[in-house]
Amino acid sequence: MNGEKGEEKGHSKGLSTNKLVVAGFACLMSYAVLFALNAARSQIGGFPEFFPIFTVPSILESPMFLVMPFFAFFAVFFLLDWANEEFKTGFALSPFFAIVFFAVSLAAYYIALYWYMANFASLQNIPMSLEMVDFWGKLNNSAFMLFVWGGLFGWIARYSVEKINL
């Protein structure tokens, strides 16, 4: 039992209190950015088709929309330690990781949405078509995009905290 506690302490000694305070501040700032994107979206309207990845759904519509960015931020922020220790590559703190995270997240959402719509069409006995999927429309109004942005902000915060010597 003492060995487990020692391992936990050894695992968390890389994050000082100062780094955690900076992470908390970064989380609040990322939440402010998401609110700003939401306000800009409601003010401008008529975005091109590719723009939904840069917008967020109305954060005040659902409690899930309020919680999702916080969960993703801290999940990615703390899981990067585990990923670096488990795989011993250092890949999780490279800028390439953020690009891969973003691309894999969008691909995973598309696959899940496609399978959901295919099952729906099968149960309704209607032919499946790509128009039924409406990837950008569904992504634009889902909490998943908040998860992706929260995760990216969590990675940015962790990358910044590691580069700053506090």
Protein Blocks (a to p, Z undefined) as FASTA:
>chain_A
ZZmmmmmmmmmmmpcfklmmmmmmmmmmmmmmmmmmmmmmmmngoiafklmmmpccdfkl
pmklmmmmmmmmmmmmmmmmmmmmmnonommmgfklmmmmmmmmmmmmmmmmmmmmmmmm
mmnopacdfklnommlmmmmpcklmmmmmmmmmmmmmmmmmmpcZZ
